[in-house]
Amino acid sequence: MKSIALVYSDQDPWAVGAVTPAAMSGNVRFDVTDGNHLATFSSLSEPDQAALSAFLEANLGVEIR
């Protein structure tokens, strides 16, 4: 089973319908503070960038630099 990483920006209209993964689901959610629809990976805080990179490495089996 594949896991999903969700990234939302708090100033994006899509955030109104944001999904919060259930505990122990293996899915993760990250929020970009003061971000909009154009938020990117680099818009995430450094700890969230590191956590998302680790999540992707673990689930995709590739190294993220």
Secondary structure, 3 states (H helix, E strand, C coil): CCCCEEEEECCCHHHHHCCCCCCCCCCEEEEECCCCCCCCHHHCCHHHHHHHHHHHHHHHCCCCC
